[in-house]
């Protein structure tokens, strides 16, 4: 694993916040890392990331962490909209339909190493390590359903039955939040997702559910608000409440 500072992207500006809260993971969807570097360092493209990790595990630093790289675009998380000012962007040399269509062991090892350093340096919480699809679920799908979230997050959620889930379901009922969609949107909003445009739009709802499943419930990525997804959302809420309170 090497940290390479040979290439610099001109696509950045000043952060509007000194606090870095998030790390956002992307994939390039390009042929290989050389194409990705060319793209991310091209001033005409107006896109960049702080880091790019190759299939072999090399880490390219393209933008200084103090600067605002242009990786998140139109995005939202937990009431924050200018995610670029609050985050570090990491691109992975991956494309699902080209030769670089695996998240290699070397890549994930380097990513884990880099995340550990950044989390310690900026005191970033595990739940604030997000995919591009988390902050932009209606237009982005990366890092995708094959990204091994469980390898980079030792607190990753795993569903298990618990009597307290029944209590939470009862709480929703008492507060007149009865339909599956109402419960799901309440929880997704609580977690941090943008739910403002979803209520009357089934297509956007499917994209939002799929984005959630792609990160937290990869065994059930169908975009449907089925019973498995709803129960897992309730369990996720339960875990968050335990963490906060």
C-alpha positions in Angstrom: 0.0 0.0 0.0 1.4 3.4 -1.0 0.1 7.0 -0.4 0.9 8.8 -3.7 0.7 12.6 -3.9 2.0 12.8 -7.5 -1.4 14.0 -9.0 -3.3 17.1 -7.8 -6.8 18.0 -8.8 -7.6 21.7 -9.3 -11.3 21.0 -8.6 -11.8 22.3 -5.1 -12.5 25.4 -3.1 -12.7 26.5 0.5 -14.8 24.6 3.0 -17.7 26.6 4.6 -17.1 24.6 7.8 -14.0 23.8 9.8 -15.7 20.7 11.2 -15.4 17.4 9.2 -18.3 15.1 10.1 -18.6 12.6 7.3 -16.6 10.3 5.0 -18.4 9.6 1.7 -17.5 6.5 -0.3 -17.9 6.4 -4.1 -16.9 4.2 -7.0 -15.5 5.7 -10.2 -17.5 3.7 -12.8 -14.6 4.2 -15.1 -12.3 1.7 -16.9 -9.4 1.9 -14.5 -7.6 4.2 -12.0 -5.7 6.0 -14.8 -8.9 7.1 -16.4 -10.2 8.1 -13.0 -7.2 10.3 -12.2 -7.5 12.0 -15.6 -11.2 12.6 -14.9 -10.9 13.8 -11.3 -8.0 16.1 -12.2 -9.6 17.6 -15.3 -10.8 21.2 -14.6 -13.5 20.9 -17.2 -15.1 18.0 -15.4 -15.6 20.0 -12.2 -15.5 16.9 -10.0 -12.9 15.6 -7.6 -12.3 13.6 -4.4 -9.7 13.8 -1.7 -8.6 10.2 -2.2 -8.6 7.5 -4.9 -7.9 3.9 -4.0 -6.8 1.5 -6.8 -7.5 -2.2 -7.2 -3.9 -2.9 -6.1 -4.4 -0.9 -2.9 -2.5 2.2 -3.8 -4.0 5.4 -2.3 -3.8 8.6 -4.4 -4.3 11.9 -2.5 -5.8 14.3 -5.0 -7.1 17.1 -2.8 -5.9 18.4 0.5 -8.2 17.4 3.3 -8.5 21.0 4.4 -10.1 21.9 1.1 -13.6 21.3 -0.2 -13.4 18.6 -2.9 -16.4 18.3 -5.3 -17.6 14.8 -4.9 -21.0 14.8 -3.2 -22.9 17.1 -5.5 -26.6 17.7 -4.7 -26.9 15.8 -1.4 -28.4 15.7 2.1 -27.8 14.0 5.4 -29.3 14.6 8.8 -30.4 18.2 7.9 -27.1 19.0 6.3 -27.1 20.0 2.6 -23.5 21.1 1.8 -22.0 17.7 2.4 -18.8 18.7 0.5 -18.0 21.3 3.1 -18.4 18.7 5.9 -16.9 15.6 4.4 -13.9 13.7 2.9 -14.6 12.0 -0.4 -13.0 8.6 -1.2 -13.3 7.2 -4.7 -12.7 3.5 -5.4 -11.4 2.2 -8.7 -14.5 0.1 -9.4 -17.0 -0.4 -12.2 -19.7 -3.1 -12.1 -19.6 -3.6 -15.9 -15.9 -3.4 -16.7 -12.7 -5.3 -15.8 -12.3 -3.6 -12.4 -15.6 -5.1 -11.2 -14.5 -6.4 -7.9 -13.8 -4.7 -4.6 -10.4 -6.4 -4.3 -8.9 -7.4 -1.0 -6.0 -5.0 -1.4 -8.4 -2.1 -2.1 -10.6 -2.9 1.0 -7.5 -3.3 3.2 -6.3 0.1 2.1 -9.7 1.6 2.6 -9.9 0.2 6.1 -6.4 1.6 6.9 -7.4 5.0 5.5 -10.7 5.1 7.3 -9.0 4.3 10.6 -6.6 7.2 10.2 -9.3 9.7 9.2 -11.7 8.6 11.9 -9.1 9.1 14.6 -7.8 12.4 13.1 -11.2 14.0 12.8 -13.2 12.1 15.4 -15.6 10.8 12.8 -18.3 8.3 14.0 -18.9 5.0 12.3 -22.5 5.9 11.5 -21.2 9.0 9.6 -19.2 6.8 7.1 -21.7 6.8 4.2 -22.1 5.9 0.6 -22.9 8.3 -2.2 -26.2 6.6 -2.5 -27.0 7.4 1.2 -26.7 11.1 0.7 -28.0 11.2 -2.9 -30.4 8.2 -3.1 -32.5 9.6 -5.9 -29.6 9.9 -8.4 -26.7 7.7 -7.2 -26.2 4.0 -6.5 -22.5 3.9 -5.6 -20.8 2.2 -3.9 -23.5 -0.4 -4.7 -25.0 -3.6 -3.5 -21.7 -5.5 -3.7 -19.7 -3.1 -1.5 -18.6 -5.0 1.7 -19.8 -2.6 4.3 -19.4 -5.3 7.0 -15.7 -5.4 6.5 -15.2 -1.7 7.2 -17.6 -1.2 10.0 -17.3 -3.4 13.1 -20.5 -2.0 14.5 -22.5 -3.0 11.3 -26.1 -3.8 12.1 -27.3 -7.4 12.0 -31.0 -8.1 12.6 -32.0 -10.2 15.6 -35.4 -10.5 17.1 -36.0 -8.6 20.3 -39.1 -8.1 22.5 -38.3 -4.3 22.5 -39.2 -4.2 18.8 -42.8 -5.0 19.7 -42.7 -2.0 22.1 -41.5 0.3 19.3 -44.2 -1.0 17.0 -46.7 -0.3 19.7 -45.3 3.2 20.2 -45.9 3.9 16.4 -49.5 2.7 16.7 -50.2 4.9 19.8 -48.8 7.9 18.0 -51.0 7.2 14.9 -48.1 6.2 12.7 -49.7 3.1 11.3 -48.9 2.4 7.7 -45.6 0.7 6.7 -44.7 3.7 4.6 -45.2 6.1 7.4 -43.1 4.1 9.8 -40.4 3.6 7.3 -40.1 7.3 6.3 -40.1 8.3 10.0 -37.2 6.0 10.7 -35.3 6.8 7.5 -35.6 10.5 8.4 -34.4 9.8 11.9 -31.4 8.0 10.6 -30.5 10.9 8.3 -32.0 10.2 4.9 -33.8 12.8 2.8 -37.5 11.9 2.8 -39.0 15.2 1.9 -40.0 14.4 -1.7 -41.0 10.7 -1.2 -44.5 10.6 0.3 -46.4 11.0 -2.9 -43.9 9.4 -5.2 -43.6 5.6 -5.4 -40.6 5.7 -7.7 -38.6 7.9 -5.3 -39.7 5.7 -2.4 -38.3 2.6 -4.2 -35.0 4.4 -4.8 -34.8 5.4 -1.2 -35.5 1.9 0.1 -33.0 0.5 -2.4 -30.4 2.9 -1.2 -31.0 1.9 2.4 -30.9 -1.8 1.6 -27.7 -1.4 -0.4 -26.0 -0.2 2.7 -27.7 -2.0 5.6 -29.6 -4.9 4.2 -27.7 -6.2 1.2 -29.3 -9.7 1.5 -32.6 -8.1 0.5 -31.9 -5.4 -2.2 -35.2 -5.2 -4.0 -36.4 -1.7 -3.5 -39.5 -3.0 -1.8 -40.8 -2.0 1.6 -41.4 -5.6 2.6 -41.8 -7.0 6.1 -38.0 -7.9 6.3 -37.0 -4.4 5.5 -39.5 -2.8 7.8 -38.5 -5.0 10.7 -34.8 -4.2 10.0 -35.6 -0.5 10.0 -37.3 -0.8 13.3 -34.3 -2.7 14.7 -32.0 0.1 13.3 -34.1 2.7 15.1 -33.8 0.7 18.3 -30.0 0.5 17.9 -29.8 4.3 17.3 -32.0 5.1 20.3 -29.7 2.9 22.5 -26.6 4.7 21.1 -28.0 8.2 21.6 -29.7 7.7 25.0 
